[in-house]
Each structure stands twice: as structure tokens, then as C-alpha cells.
Amino acid sequence: MITEHRTADASKLEAAVGDLLTYAELLNTPKLARLYIYVLRNGPVPIEDLTDDLGLPHSTAYKYVGVLEEMGVLTRHEDSTPATIEVEPIRLRMATDYGVAVITPVLVDAVARQLDTEDIRVFLDRQGIPKLAAAVYWTLRVRNGDLTKRTAANKLDVHLVEGMTVLSALEDVIEEADSYDPYLETGE
């Protein structure tokens, strides 16, 4: 628990823990992550579009909208017809014993893509979300020209073929994230 006096503003602590819990829920619920990214990418959107475009049952779409609303990342606009929703891009910046970690919507999208992309699903099943976060990081480094895909796959510390495969799958995620993740390049 934070006990330092410099963290005297409890509302900042509350907001930070809220963001942490939001990311935990999004990263552990791929269908919720998919809905969040869909609305982030296309918002504001009518709630009814969720059922058609995402193939969600009506009740599930409304349930997930309610969850995101309770988390404080979704805004419902009832003044328009049909009612629309939109979400804010959230960023989690954590100081850890290993340095500063920044989590942005691109990781949420990568988790959501397991529903459609077998290479990401298999990687997640075998390696887990923390390793997927590292794969996103290394894919960004490859995209920025800092290193080759083979070097990044080696740094990922998984079998070379598995690393190359997930890095290739994540290139598409990152390319699309340019349009909706304002923190993608800076990580800040």
C-alpha cells in the first residue's frame, strides 16, 4: 500500500487503482476488450451496432456497455436517437521495481484479437498476457526500426518460430492502433 506523504491526494490513488482494475477486467475478458476497442475505433456508435457488427447477443452487448459504464470509461448519449456510446482511450502508467510500465489500448486490442486470430490465441494460451505485452513492446520496436523481427523474437524469449509468428500477427494490430491509440508512439 502507498504510505508515502507525497501521495496525499487520495483521489489520484483512487483513479490509478480504478484504471488498474479496468485494465485487469479488459485483459481478462476478451469479448469485453473487443467491444471496448470497437467503440474506441468507431465511436460514438449506436448500441444496436454492437449486436450486428460484433455478433453479440443483445443482452450481452448491454451487459458489457453497463460494465464499461460502471468502470467510468464509457459515456452513453441518450439525447440522440438512437442512443450512442463512446469510450475514452485509457492509459495505465505504473512505476514498478523493474521500471515504468505503460499499458495502452493496443494491448487490449491484442487480447481481443485472440477471438479472431489463431496465432494470437495460441500464443496467449501458451505464454499468457504478460508475455503478449512484451510481444507488443518488441513489435513496436521492430516497427520503429530499432531492431529486426528475428532479434525481437529472440528477445521475447520463446521459441523463435512462435516469436516470429506472434510478432507478425501483432503488426496488424499495431498498424490499426495508429488510428485510435493516442499513446502508442510515446508510451506516455
Summary of the structure (lengths in Angstrom):
residues: 188
radius of gyration: 17.6
end to end distance: 23.8
largest distance: 52.7
contacts: 531
relative contact order: 0.12
helix: 63%
strand: 11%
